[in-house]
Amino acid sequence: MLNTLTVWNFALLEHIQIEFDKGLNILTGETGAGKSILIDALGAMLGSRLSTELIRHGRDWLRVEAVFSLEDQPNVVAFLEENAIDTAENELIITRQITSSGRGSILINGCHTTLAVLKNLGSLLVDVHGQNENLSLLKQENQFQLVDGYSGELGSALAGYRALYKELKEAEGKLSEKENA
């Protein structure tokens, strides 16, 4: 879950920190209020390209930081562990910065990483829905992931079912061999 999004020197924004609550969060406001800028900043946390053109006029750098809870996020934790990124605090902090010279950095829980790793991680973290966009909820693999990842008990039951199903298929194969012999 996204807990906070903090932005410095991003487009028109000098500094803003937004706290998110559990559940559905919706950004609304008048035209020009900065909704799209916040979505672009969140996109930077998910692996979108950052350009020096986004640096606030008169500043030398921009920075975006997002803090996520790793609670009930086994896929994210597994991904981080596969990439040797610490998960001990049960929190995920992503920081991106770019300077006016074009030099950028990406930190995930204090570890320097690549844009490719960030993009892969971003796909596990947030699902942004906007007007006229395809919803990832319509993809069958995402539906399975949502249902299967809902609770630890369901995941354990699914693993048990898969083991029993494998045993059944092996027994059917042995029976078929005996019938054909």
Backbone as a chain_set.jsonl record, in Angstrom:
{"seq": "MLNTLTVWNFALLEHIQIEFDKGLNILTGETGAGKSILIDALGAMLGSRLSTELIRHGRDWLRVEAVFSLEDQPNVVAFLEENAIDTAENELIITRQITSSGRGSILINGCHTTLAVLKNLGSLLVDVHGQNENLSLLKQENQFQLVDGYSGELGSALAGYRALYKELKEAEGKLSEKENA", "coords": {"N": [[0.829, -1.168, 0.0], [0.505, 2.215, -0.808], [1.804, 4.648, 1.202], [2.871, 7.29, 1.561], [3.576, 10.047, -0.626], [6.077, 12.074, -1.684], [7.187, 15.086, -3.056], [9.627, 17.095, -4.59], [10.461, 20.069, -6.208], [9.259, 19.454, -8.695], [8.064, 20.01, -11.764], [5.584, 22.359, -11.51], [5.426, 22.167, -8.81], [6.822, 22.948, -5.705], [7.295, 21.775, -3.146], [5.654, 19.048, -1.797], [3.783, 16.852, 0.245], [1.944, 13.955, 0.353], [-0.329, 12.071, 2.164], [-1.61, 8.834, 2.129], [-4.58, 6.913, 2.621], [-5.762, 3.672, 3.777], [-7.349, 1.545, 1.408], [-9.393, 2.749, -1.288], [-8.115, 5.53, -2.998], [-8.695, 8.692, -4.279], [-7.898, 11.203, -6.579], [-9.003, 14.408, -6.994], [-10.012, 17.528, -8.43], [-9.926, 20.955, -9.584], [-9.284, 21.965, -12.983], [-5.89, 22.357, -13.689], [-5.054, 22.168, -11.074], [-3.047, 20.428, -10.367], [-3.241, 17.657, -10.43], [-2.467, 15.903, -12.529], [0.281, 16.309, -12.493], [0.96, 15.152, -10.05], [0.258, 12.502, -10.617], [2.115, 12.011, -12.631], [4.432, 12.206, -11.089], [4.057, 10.021, -9.397], [4.148, 8.101, -11.366], [6.859, 8.244, -11.982], [7.862, 6.914, -9.805], [7.161, 4.395, -10.434], [8.613, 3.711, -12.585], [8.497, 5.277, -14.888], [9.872, 7.451, -17.388], [12.097, 10.049, -16.45], [12.652, 13.46, -17.003], [14.88, 16.215, -17.507], [13.443, 18.418, -18.107], [11.307, 18.453, -16.435], [12.137, 19.543, -14.089], [11.612, 22.012, -11.683], [11.354, 25.439, -12.543], [14.236, 27.407, -12.148], [15.468, 25.774, -10.311], [17.89, 23.198, -9.467], [17.528, 20.482, -9.366], [15.281, 17.663, -9.115], [13.238, 15.694, -6.989], [11.59, 12.721, -6.095], [9.791, 10.845, -3.794], [8.523, 7.831, -2.523], [6.706, 6.024, -0.102], [5.95, 2.814, 0.777], [3.932, 0.31, 2.325], [4.893, -2.954, 3.185], [3.281, -4.844, 4.158], [1.192, -7.618, 3.811], [2.051, -8.053, 1.182], [3.286, -10.259, -0.391], [4.312, -10.898, -2.958], [5.737, -8.625, -3.687], [7.652, -8.502, -1.648], [9.013, -10.911, -2.167], [10.06, -10.284, -4.711], [11.772, -8.137, -4.044], [13.584, -9.453, -2.34], [14.685, -11.27, -4.163], [16.159, -9.508, -5.623], [18.079, -8.693, -3.881], [17.414, -6.671, -2.043], [16.838, -5.026, 0.944], [14.264, -5.943, 3.222], [13.643, -5.787, 5.832], [12.438, -3.838, 7.483], [9.806, -3.94, 6.838], [8.863, -2.113, 5.082], [8.873, -0.1, 2.181], [10.888, 2.089, 0.495], [11.135, 4.243, -2.085], [13.216, 6.261, -3.974], [13.707, 8.749, -6.326], [15.802, 10.8, -8.225], [16.805, 13.565, -10.213], [19.211, 15.603, -11.745], [19.843, 18.931, -13.05], [21.835, 18.599, -14.878], [21.284, 16.208, -15.962], [21.924, 13.932, -14.656], [20.873, 11.098, -12.985], [19.387, 9.216, -10.272], [18.345, 6.188, -8.707], [16.955, 4.878, -5.885], [16.164, 2.121, -3.911], [14.971, 1.279, -0.932], [17.394, 2.287, 0.022], [19.262, 1.1, -1.642], [21.091, 1.384, -4.596], [19.753, 1.124, -7.833], [18.549, -0.158, -11.023], [16.651, 1.251, -13.77], [15.165, -0.696, -15.046], [14.752, -2.635, -13.032], [13.218, -1.09, -11.299], [10.937, -0.61, -12.905], [9.887, -3.207, -13.133], [9.326, -3.723, -10.444], [7.509, -1.639, -9.959], [5.281, -2.482, -11.418], [4.206, -4.319, -9.708], [3.307, -2.869, -7.589], [1.428, -0.609, -7.827], [-1.683, 0.261, -9.287], [-2.804, 2.322, -11.591], [-5.629, 3.986, -12.62], [-7.165, 5.621, -15.231], [-9.183, 7.88, -17.154], [-10.508, 6.414, -20.067], [-8.593, 4.375, -20.216], [-7.169, 1.068, -20.494], [-8.182, -1.307, -18.167], [-6.321, -3.003, -15.79], [-7.543, -4.836, -14.245], [-9.149, -6.316, -15.86], [-7.608, -8.255, -16.957], [-7.011, -11.669, -16.916], [-4.885, -12.953, -15.524], [-4.247, -11.048, -13.597], [-6.589, -10.981, -12.131], [-6.584, -13.545, -10.986], [-4.273, -13.267, -9.424], [-5.061, -11.267, -7.611], [-7.192, -12.534, -6.242], [-5.962, -14.916, -5.309], [-3.928, -13.847, -3.743], [-5.239, -12.658, -1.666], [-5.507, -13.589, 0.995], [-3.41, -15.214, 3.421], [-4.271, -17.73, 4.193], [-5.809, -18.593, 2.028], [-3.838, -18.802, 0.094], [-2.307, -20.905, 1.179], [-4.202, -22.957, 1.105], [-4.551, -23.147, -1.655], [-2.0, -24.005, -2.441], [-2.005, -26.536, -1.205], [-4.121, -27.74, -2.621], [-3.01, -27.783, -5.206], [-0.9, -29.598, -4.799], [-2.319, -31.959, -4.159], [-3.739, -32.26, -6.554], [-1.661, -32.755, -8.313], [-0.792, -35.236, -7.33], [-3.094, -36.729, -7.923], [-3.084, -36.66, -10.755], [-0.722, -38.075, -11.241], [-1.427, -40.586, -10.2], [-3.56, -41.217, -11.918], [-2.101, -41.454, -14.285], [-0.508, -43.711, -13.718], [-2.528, -45.634, -13.429], [-3.591, -45.627, -16.022], [-1.379, -46.655, -17.397], [-1.287, -49.277, -16.374], [-3.748, -50.231, -17.279], [-3.338, -50.272, -19.996], [-1.381, -52.123, -20.256]], "CA": [[0.0, 0.0, 0.0], [1.207, 3.487, -0.847], [1.553, 5.442, 2.405], [3.136, 8.709, 1.301], [4.257, 10.473, -1.837], [6.682, 13.376, -1.429], [7.711, 15.621, -4.307], [10.385, 18.34, -4.495], [10.901, 20.723, -7.451], [8.713, 18.705, -9.829], [7.216, 20.89, -12.585], [5.151, 23.554, -10.778], [5.405, 21.897, -7.371], [8.074, 23.155, -4.98], [7.369, 20.675, -2.19], [4.353, 18.581, -1.323], [3.75, 15.485, 0.756], [0.566, 13.47, 0.424], [-0.526, 10.847, 2.944], [-2.71, 8.04, 1.596], [-5.261, 6.031, 3.565], [-6.055, 2.339, 3.263], [-8.499, 1.504, 0.529], [-9.395, 3.532, -2.521], [-7.758, 6.943, -2.911], [-9.065, 9.356, -5.527], [-7.445, 12.58, -6.718], [-9.944, 15.253, -7.728], [-9.72, 18.951, -8.328], [-10.157, 21.766, -10.771], [-8.256, 21.963, -14.018], [-4.719, 23.133, -13.297], [-4.77, 22.022, -9.643], [-1.828, 19.639, -10.181], [-3.518, 16.214, -10.373], [-1.634, 15.212, -13.512], [1.67, 16.383, -12.033], [1.094, 14.123, -9.012], [0.236, 11.203, -11.293], [3.43, 11.889, -13.277], [5.409, 11.936, -10.025], [3.844, 8.621, -9.026], [4.677, 7.321, -12.493], [8.319, 8.191, -11.821], [8.119, 5.887, -8.793], [6.83, 3.107, -11.037], [9.54, 3.438, -13.67], [8.371, 6.167, -16.047], [11.065, 8.245, -17.678], [12.212, 11.39, -15.87], [13.371, 14.374, -17.878], [15.309, 17.461, -16.87], [12.407, 19.411, -18.385], [10.352, 18.42, -15.323], [12.69, 20.259, -12.932], [10.981, 23.319, -11.449], [12.134, 26.574, -13.04], [15.11, 28.036, -11.167], [16.045, 24.753, -9.412], [18.907, 22.36, -10.094], [17.218, 19.061, -9.222], [13.965, 17.273, -8.635], [13.261, 14.43, -6.258], [10.292, 12.141, -5.76], [9.975, 9.726, -2.861], [7.284, 7.14, -2.149], [6.842, 5.04, 0.971], [4.935, 1.774, 0.676], [3.933, -0.737, 3.339], [5.063, -4.285, 2.606], [2.328, -5.727, 4.815], [0.315, -8.322, 2.868], [2.599, -7.89, -0.166], [4.29, -11.32, -0.549], [4.949, -10.838, -4.275], [6.695, -7.515, -3.656], [8.746, -8.933, -0.766], [9.795, -11.91, -2.91], [10.805, -9.575, -5.747], [12.861, -7.396, -3.409], [14.587, -10.412, -1.876], [15.373, -11.777, -5.356], [17.067, -8.462, -6.086], [18.974, -8.377, -2.758], [17.01, -5.406, -1.438], [16.413, -5.261, 2.319], [12.837, -5.795, 3.534], [13.539, -6.008, 7.276], [11.582, -2.845, 8.139], [8.439, -4.127, 6.333], [8.544, -0.854, 4.429], [9.583, 0.094, 0.929], [11.091, 3.505, 0.197], [11.702, 4.445, -3.414], [13.607, 7.654, -4.184], [14.285, 9.07, -7.632], [16.273, 12.178, -8.324], [17.518, 13.921, -11.434], [19.781, 16.95, -11.67], [19.724, 19.684, -14.303], [22.837, 18.081, -15.815], [20.772, 14.947, -16.505], [22.368, 12.803, -13.834], [19.766, 10.594, -12.188], [19.64, 8.076, -9.391], [17.179, 5.459, -8.223], [17.244, 4.138, -4.662], [15.086, 1.315, -3.335], [15.432, 0.966, 0.431], [18.789, 2.675, 0.162], [20.112, 0.395, -2.61], [21.054, 1.896, -5.964], [19.239, 0.102, -8.734], [18.344, 0.252, -12.41], [15.289, 1.576, -14.173], [14.483, -1.961, -15.362], [14.296, -3.214, -11.765], [12.13, -0.237, -10.814], [9.743, -0.863, -13.72], [9.33, -4.505, -12.73], [8.765, -3.534, -9.109], [6.353, -0.762, -10.089], [4.114, -3.232, -11.894], [3.663, -5.067, -8.567], [2.944, -1.956, -6.504], [0.319, 0.336, -7.989], [-2.48, 0.179, -10.488], [-3.402, 3.637, -11.789], [-6.701, 3.95, -13.611], [-7.596, 6.922, -15.682], [-10.217, 7.907, -18.173], [-10.223, 5.775, -21.356], [-7.465, 3.458, -20.171], [-7.511, -0.334, -20.254], [-8.05, -1.635, -16.758], [-5.6, -4.256, -15.582], [-8.457, -5.781, -13.595], [-9.777, -7.147, -16.877], [-6.675, -9.31, -17.328], [-7.272, -12.851, -16.095], [-3.773, -13.228, -14.604], [-4.352, -10.112, -12.476], [-7.718, -11.418, -11.313], [-6.1, -14.67, -10.179], [-3.325, -12.754, -8.44], [-5.817, -10.563, -6.578], [-7.942, -13.5, -5.435], [-5.022, -15.822, -4.649], [-3.119, -13.116, -2.775], [-6.094, -11.971, -0.704], [-5.177, -13.977, 2.373], [-2.433, -16.287, 3.549], [-4.991, -19.0, 4.268], [-6.189, -18.971, 0.682], [-2.605, -19.239, -0.571], [-1.965, -22.23, 1.703], [-5.193, -23.895, 0.573], [-4.244, -23.31, -3.075], [-0.806, -24.855, -2.526], [-2.459, -27.885, -0.874], [-4.913, -28.217, -3.758], [-2.089, -28.092, -6.31], [-0.176, -30.827, -4.452], [-3.265, -33.065, -4.315], [-4.037, -32.391, -7.975], [-0.484, -33.4, -8.909], [-0.872, -36.649, -6.941], [-4.181, -37.326, -8.697], [-2.63, -36.84, -12.139], [0.261, -39.159, -11.236], [-2.177, -41.832, -9.994], [-4.268, -41.489, -13.166], [-1.103, -41.914, -15.245], [-0.152, -45.091, -13.363], [-3.689, -46.462, -13.739], [-3.648, -45.73, -17.473], [-0.294, -47.549, -17.809], [-1.679, -50.63, -16.026], [-4.851, -50.622, -18.148], [-2.806, -50.484, -21.344], [-0.349, -53.187, -20.263]], "C": [[0.886, 1.249, 0.0], [0.815, 4.302, 0.379], [1.739, 6.93, 2.165], [3.821, 8.89, -0.043], [4.758, 11.891, -1.564], [7.395, 13.822, -2.693], [8.426, 16.938, -4.02], [10.733, 18.797, -5.904], [10.457, 19.99, -8.717], [7.711, 19.599, -10.553], [6.848, 22.149, -11.794], [5.226, 23.393, -9.268], [6.775, 22.126, -6.742], [8.292, 22.025, -3.986], [5.961, 20.327, -1.737], [4.503, 17.151, -0.826], [2.292, 15.087, 0.926], [0.56, 12.154, 1.185], [-1.743, 10.128, 2.363], [-3.278, 7.148, 2.685], [-5.414, 4.654, 2.938], [-7.287, 2.415, 2.382], [-8.308, 2.369, -0.696], [-9.056, 4.99, -2.233], [-8.018, 7.566, -4.276], [-8.55, 10.789, -5.494], [-8.47, 13.342, -7.551], [-9.517, 16.696, -7.571], [-9.982, 19.65, -9.639], [-9.021, 21.589, -11.767], [-7.111, 22.867, -13.568], [-4.342, 23.005, -11.838], [-3.517, 21.187, -9.374], [-2.043, 18.144, -10.115], [-2.591, 15.439, -11.307], [-0.166, 15.226, -13.108], [1.91, 15.325, -10.954], [1.099, 12.721, -9.618], [1.561, 10.977, -12.015], [4.514, 11.583, -12.253], [5.275, 10.494, -9.551], [4.362, 7.704, -10.123], [6.187, 7.192, -12.433], [8.705, 7.114, -10.813], [7.904, 4.482, -9.35], [7.677, 2.805, -12.263], [9.382, 4.279, -14.919], [9.64, 7.005, -16.195], [10.98, 9.608, -16.992], [13.065, 12.239, -16.794], [13.782, 15.613, -17.094], [14.291, 18.574, -17.095], [11.373, 19.483, -17.256], [10.858, 19.162, -14.092], [12.07, 21.651, -12.866], [11.915, 24.438, -11.899], [12.951, 27.209, -11.898], [15.744, 27.064, -10.184], [17.018, 23.884, -10.203], [18.594, 20.869, -10.05], [15.743, 18.879, -8.894], [14.121, 15.929, -7.941], [11.824, 14.018, -5.982], [10.569, 10.941, -4.868], [8.607, 9.15, -2.514], [7.602, 6.116, -1.077], [5.649, 4.099, 0.875], [5.047, 0.852, 1.883], [4.084, -2.074, 2.627], [4.13, -5.311, 3.248], [1.38, -6.308, 3.765], [0.747, -8.13, 1.418], [3.647, -8.972, -0.449], [5.001, -11.292, -1.893], [6.019, -9.751, -4.321], [7.904, -7.912, -2.81], [9.631, -9.947, -1.491], [10.638, -11.247, -3.991], [11.994, -8.833, -5.153], [13.964, -8.334, -2.941], [15.368, -11.0, -3.04], [16.407, -10.782, -5.868], [17.973, -7.937, -4.977], [18.7, -6.999, -2.159], [16.375, -5.704, -0.092], [14.917, -5.016, 2.512], [12.587, -5.889, 5.038], [12.571, -5.048, 7.964], [10.115, -2.965, 7.732], [7.92, -2.856, 5.668], [9.4, -0.748, 3.172], [9.667, 1.59, 0.663], [11.803, 3.605, -1.149], [11.988, 5.938, -3.563], [14.21, 7.784, -5.574], [14.658, 10.531, -7.645], [16.942, 12.359, -9.671], [18.004, 15.361, -11.283], [19.641, 17.633, -13.03], [20.765, 19.241, -15.327], [22.407, 16.75, -16.43], [21.176, 13.727, -15.716], [21.216, 12.377, -12.922], [20.185, 9.453, -11.293], [18.31, 7.492, -8.949], [17.628, 4.659, -7.012], [15.992, 3.386, -4.228], [15.596, 0.806, -2.005], [16.93, 1.186, 0.589], [19.744, 2.011, -0.806], [19.969, 1.043, -3.981], [20.592, 0.778, -6.878], [19.021, 0.685, -10.116], [16.875, 0.576, -12.671], [14.501, 0.303, -14.485], [13.952, -2.626, -14.095], [13.121, -2.405, -11.228], [10.839, -0.478, -11.594], [9.082, -2.175, -13.323], [8.682, -4.415, -11.355], [7.489, -2.704, -9.174], [5.099, -1.491, -10.536], [3.469, -4.05, -10.781], [3.028, -4.161, -7.519], [1.627, -1.209, -6.675], [-0.384, 0.073, -9.306], [-3.214, 1.51, -10.622], [-4.435, 3.518, -12.903], [-7.11, 5.362, -13.956], [-8.65, 6.781, -16.764], [-9.708, 7.288, -19.467], [-8.984, 4.891, -21.364], [-7.974, 2.031, -20.006], [-7.261, -0.639, -18.796], [-7.344, -2.973, -16.604], [-6.476, -5.288, -14.883], [-9.145, -6.689, -14.6], [-8.868, -8.287, -17.325], [-6.826, -10.477, -16.356], [-6.144, -13.116, -15.097], [-3.799, -12.293, -13.395], [-5.511, -10.468, -11.559], [-7.303, -12.575, -10.411], [-5.17, -14.184, -9.074], [-4.046, -12.036, -7.298], [-6.536, -11.538, -5.647], [-6.975, -14.386, -4.642], [-4.213, -15.122, -3.571], [-3.922, -12.452, -1.681], [-5.766, -12.32, 0.737], [-4.16, -15.1, 2.354], [-3.098, -17.651, 3.573], [-5.369, -19.492, 2.878], [-4.969, -19.469, -0.091], [-2.183, -20.621, -0.121], [-2.913, -23.288, 1.15], [-4.924, -24.178, -0.901], [-3.022, -24.213, -3.263], [-1.165, -26.304, -2.217], [-3.244, -28.514, -2.007], [-3.997, -28.618, -4.91], [-1.321, -29.398, -6.044], [-1.08, -32.046, -4.634], [-3.598, -33.319, -5.782], [-2.878, -33.096, -8.691], [-0.479, -34.882, -8.586], [-1.941, -37.372, -7.738], [-3.737, -37.613, -10.115], [-1.602, -37.963, -12.238], [-0.435, -40.504, -11.081], [-2.959, -42.203, -11.251], [-3.322, -42.009, -14.232], [-0.699, -43.356, -14.991], [-1.29, -46.044, -13.698], [-3.794, -46.676, -15.237], [-2.584, -46.686, -17.992], [-0.678, -49.0, -17.541], [-2.807, -51.138, -16.92], [-4.363, -50.946, -19.557], [-1.782, -51.607, -21.419], [-0.91, -54.546, -20.52]], "O": [[1.884, 1.32, 0.717], [-0.36, 4.611, 0.577], [0.88, 7.737, 2.518], [4.54, 8.015, -0.527], [3.976, 12.791, -1.256], [8.113, 13.046, -3.324], [7.907, 17.791, -3.301], [11.24, 18.013, -6.707], [11.203, 19.919, -9.693], [6.644, 19.906, -10.023], [7.734, 22.928, -11.445], [5.104, 24.37, -8.529], [7.773, 21.564, -7.194], [9.348, 21.391, -3.98], [5.183, 21.197, -1.346], [5.245, 16.35, -1.395], [1.51, 15.792, 1.563], [1.336, 11.244, 0.894], [-2.783, 10.745, 2.133], [-2.551, 6.683, 3.563], [-5.223, 4.48, 1.734], [-8.162, 3.255, 2.592], [-7.182, 2.679, -1.085], [-9.635, 5.609, -1.34], [-7.606, 7.026, -5.303], [-8.738, 11.503, -4.509], [-8.766, 12.959, -8.682], [-8.746, 17.033, -6.672], [-10.228, 19.019, -10.667], [-7.937, 21.12, -11.421], [-7.331, 23.994, -13.125], [-3.402, 23.661, -11.39], [-2.978, 21.23, -8.268], [-1.113, 17.413, -9.774], [-2.001, 14.435, -10.911], [0.554, 14.258, -13.354], [2.955, 14.674, -10.948], [1.857, 11.854, -9.182], [2.08, 9.861, -12.009], [5.416, 10.789, -12.52], [6.28, 9.82, -9.328], [4.945, 6.656, -9.844], [6.739, 6.151, -12.791], [9.749, 6.476, -10.949], [8.407, 3.503, -8.799], [7.494, 1.774, -12.91], [10.059, 4.03, -15.917], [10.374, 7.225, -15.231], [9.922, 10.236, -16.962], [14.086, 11.779, -17.307], [13.115, 16.008, -16.138], [14.276, 19.561, -16.36], [10.648, 20.471, -17.142], [10.098, 19.389, -13.15], [12.012, 22.37, -13.864], [13.121, 24.384, -11.66], [12.418, 27.505, -10.829], [16.49, 27.489, -9.303], [16.978, 23.836, -11.433], [19.324, 20.071, -10.638], [15.059, 19.805, -8.459], [15.009, 15.139, -8.261], [10.964, 14.845, -5.68], [11.455, 10.132, -5.142], [7.658, 9.886, -2.247], [8.624, 5.431, -1.131], [4.495, 4.527, 0.889], [6.142, 0.639, 2.403], [3.471, -2.298, 1.583], [4.182, -6.498, 2.925], [0.836, -5.58, 2.936], [-0.096, -8.053, 0.524], [4.798, -8.635, -0.724], [6.183, -11.629, -1.965], [7.077, -9.936, -4.922], [9.046, -7.685, -3.209], [10.857, -9.855, -1.435], [11.803, -11.602, -4.173], [13.099, -8.892, -5.693], [15.147, -8.045, -3.123], [16.575, -11.212, -2.932], [17.407, -11.169, -6.473], [18.565, -6.866, -5.11], [19.622, -6.26, -1.815], [15.476, -6.539, 0.004], [14.371, -4.021, 2.035], [11.445, -6.054, 5.468], [11.94, -5.429, 8.95], [9.272, -2.203, 8.205], [6.726, -2.56, 5.684], [10.521, -1.255, 3.126], [8.647, 2.277, 0.609], [12.92, 3.116, -1.32], [11.121, 6.774, -3.312], [15.106, 7.028, -5.952], [13.928, 11.386, -7.142], [17.563, 11.44, -10.205], [17.294, 16.22, -10.76], [19.354, 16.982, -14.035], [20.594, 19.483, -16.522], [23.083, 16.224, -17.315], [20.81, 12.606, -16.068], [20.658, 13.19, -12.185], [21.205, 8.803, -11.524], [17.301, 8.187, -8.834], [18.563, 3.862, -7.094], [14.898, 3.949, -4.185], [16.53, 0.006, -1.947], [17.634, 0.385, 1.204], [20.934, 2.325, -0.799], [18.856, 1.231, -4.471], [20.99, -0.376, -6.717], [19.274, 1.866, -10.355], [15.99, 0.219, -11.894], [13.302, 0.235, -14.217], [12.827, -3.126, -14.083], [12.138, -2.976, -10.755], [9.762, -0.542, -11.001], [7.86, -2.247, -13.193], [7.607, -4.973, -11.134], [6.499, -3.03, -8.519], [3.993, -1.171, -10.1], [2.305, -4.436, -10.895], [2.291, -4.635, -6.654], [0.803, -1.183, -5.761], [0.238, -0.29, -10.304], [-4.137, 1.794, -9.859], [-4.145, 3.013, -13.988], [-7.367, 6.187, -13.08], [-8.955, 5.678, -17.22], [-8.604, 7.598, -19.915], [-8.385, 4.681, -22.419], [-9.052, 1.801, -19.459], [-6.224, -0.261, -18.251], [-7.734, -3.962, -17.224], [-6.183, -6.483, -14.926], [-9.674, -7.735, -14.222], [-9.327, -9.2, -18.012], [-6.775, -10.3, -15.139], [-6.41, -13.467, -13.948], [-3.418, -12.691, -12.294], [-5.426, -10.278, -10.346], [-7.624, -12.593, -9.223], [-5.264, -14.63, -7.931], [-3.668, -12.191, -6.137], [-6.496, -11.392, -4.426], [-7.155, -14.581, -3.44], [-3.846, -15.748, -2.577], [-3.355, -11.748, -0.844], [-5.748, -11.445, 1.603], [-4.064, -15.847, 1.38], [-2.558, -18.619, 3.038], [-5.258, -20.683, 2.588], [-5.057, -20.441, -0.841], [-1.746, -21.432, -0.938], [-2.486, -24.379, 0.773], [-5.052, -25.317, -1.349], [-3.012, -25.079, -4.138], [-0.682, -27.213, -2.893], [-3.055, -29.689, -2.322], [-4.185, -29.67, -5.52], [-1.12, -30.201, -6.955], [-0.656, -33.054, -5.199], [-3.726, -34.469, -6.201], [-3.097, -33.932, -9.568], [-0.198, -35.705, -9.457], [-1.73, -38.5, -8.183], [-3.987, -38.702, -10.631], [-1.605, -38.721, -13.208], [-0.073, -41.466, -11.759], [-3.017, -43.378, -11.615], [-3.681, -42.902, -15.0], [-0.561, -44.139, -15.931], [-1.049, -47.143, -14.197], [-4.058, -47.792, -15.683], [-2.842, -47.448, -18.924], [-0.428, -49.868, -18.377], [-2.838, -52.313, -17.284], [-4.93, -51.808, -20.228], [-1.361, -52.001, -22.507], [-0.164, -55.525, -20.553]]}, "num_chains": 1, "name": "protein.A"}
